[in-house]
Amino acid sequence: MAESNAALYRQLPAIDKLLQFDEAQILVEKSGLHWVTECLREMQEQARTSIAQDGCLPDWHGDWLAELSVRHDRLQQSALRNVYNLTGTVLHTNLGRAVMSNAAIHAVSQVMSSPVTLEYSLDGAMRGHRDRALADLLCQLTGAEDACIVNNNAAAVLLLLATVAPQREVIVSRGELVEIGGAFRVPDVMAQAGCKLVEVGTTNRTHLRDYENAINDQTGLLMKVHTSNYSIEGFTAEVEGEALAELGQKYQLPTAIDLGSGSMIDMTAYGLPAEPMPQAYLSQGIDLVSISGDKLLGGPQAGIILGKKKWIDAIQKHPLKRALRVDKMVLAALEATLKLYLTPEKLTAELPTLRWLTRSQDTIKQSADNILVKLQAYYGDRFFVEAEPCLSQIGSGSLPVDRLPSYAITFAPLDGKGGGLERLASDWRQLPQPVIGRLKDGKLWLDLRCLDDEHGLVQALLS
């Protein structure tokens, strides 16, 4: 065995010999001699380990330079890969939620390439506040007195609670104590903010008197949480924003609503299900409303707190604000997105999220018809390939029970065995631009609601 291994060790090529080949020199020009040399050393160590442990050379031993090229390509590939989102979920949390508009992309590029007035006032050549310009724009769009921006809505809720009701009781309906993705639970956030949770009402019904009966000298905040990621139907009741605001005014207590995915526009005007808007709650007298930037708003990940100036001022001064603030790129993307709302008649053309949400089933069916024949010709010897109606969802907890009529290309194995679908889905995930669909009812579904590039998808699937 020792003699056999010795013969294998002698087959390992020297690094200086490998470096003389043109293929290696091309990679040296691209990524430097240090990286190429270190990679070859690593390959040698892996080969020695293979010989010592398994008594054989690695699979790639026949072409070291090809393996070197593969590893170089892997190095160049970003961990954040562009994918075709054909899952049927428009705001897919695992795929990055909202896709940015061209305006937002351009704005981010501009601030990345130059110093900017992030915290610099041109009027007085002194330090300014990074939220100010966007706060004014948010006030214009929503009617809020002021606004604060942090890195996501969970941070917004944490900061709001820590500022308004530290070491005090916060009254919330039992039916609104939600858990969302990543085990984010409202009660846990309250505890981290130093607040004491007081649950009122029942899972399905909470009345204004439940809030009022719980008020005492330790009460610091009356709060509602929009149940965006689930729905209770049937015998239900909840306290409306206007009633909660009046109760807060009666007892001189602040009121707040965690609106989550709240939209800045009336979704019904676009033929979509209704979603609460921060403007409505602010006009009803609610003191503070928090929303996400990367859900129905269609912008970057951010948490936005809107409301009364005295509370926003206090929030801006809280020590946590610095830890939770956003950078210049998020601010640039958010500002560009918000400016699109100044001309709402152009939103469906310029904001990808709204464009995809408002696509008609007939339009999506036309996309399916355009690509069906080519996919049938390529995959027809292994799968039944058909165009079928389906239902998309908005995603990220937005309107969880509402579905949007859509169309999909479906793949079902000719032999009736589901393993072929798993392999097909896996193969598509390994493409240069992965194709992500969903497995359901014995078929692999490619929902085309979010497809903008028919030609690109066909080329990817036929490769």
Number of C-alpha atoms within 10 A of each C-alpha: 7 9 8 11 16 13 11 17 17 9 10 15 13 12 15 10 8 16 19 10 11 11 14 20 16 13 19 16 10 12 14 12 15 9 14 23 17 12 16 21 14 12 19 20 12 14 21 20 15 15 18 16 9 11 16 17 20 16 11 13 17 10 9 18 19 14 16 19 16 11 14 17 12 11 11 9 11 9 8 8 11 12 14 23 22 21 23 27 24 26 26 18 15 8 18 14 22 24 19 21 22 15 18 26 16 15 20 20 13 14 18 13 8 8 9 11 14 18 14 14 13 10 7 8 8 9 12 16 12 20 18 16 13 21 21 15 18 23 16 13 17 21 17 24 19 24 28 24 30 28 21 22 24 21 23 28 28 21 22 28 26 23 21 23 21 18 16 19 23 24 23 24 25 16 23 22 19 17 15 15 11 6 9 12 14 21 18 16 19 21 16 13 20 18 24 20 19 18 19 22 18 16 14 17 17 20 16 17 13 18 22 16 9 16 20 10 7 13 21 23 23 25 25 23 20 18 22 23 18 16 11 13 8 6 7 12 17 16 16 13 21 16 15 24 23 16 19 23 15 9 12 12 17 22 25 29 24 25 24 30 28 23 22 21 20 14 18 10 9 13 11 16 13 15 19 18 19 29 21 15 22 24 15 16 20 28 25 26 30 29 29 28 30 25 29 27 22 25 26 27 21 25 25 23 33 30 27 19 15 11 21 22 13 12 22 20 12 15 12 16 20 11 11 18 22 19 12 18 18 23 25 24 25 26 22 22 26 21 16 17 16 13 9 12 10 11 17 16 13 17 23 21 26 20 15 20 23 16 16 16 18 13 13 22 19 14 21 23 15 13 16 18 14 15 17 17 11 14 15 17 11 14 20 16 24 18 21 15 17 18 16 23 23 22 22 25 20 21 20 15 13 14 17 20 15 22 28 28 26 23 25 21 20 14 10 13 11 16 11 18 19 14 11 12 19 14 13 18 16 10 13 12 15 20 22 20 23 16 16 9 8 15 20 25 27 26 28 28 32 22 16 13 10 14 10 12 16 15 10 16 16 11 7
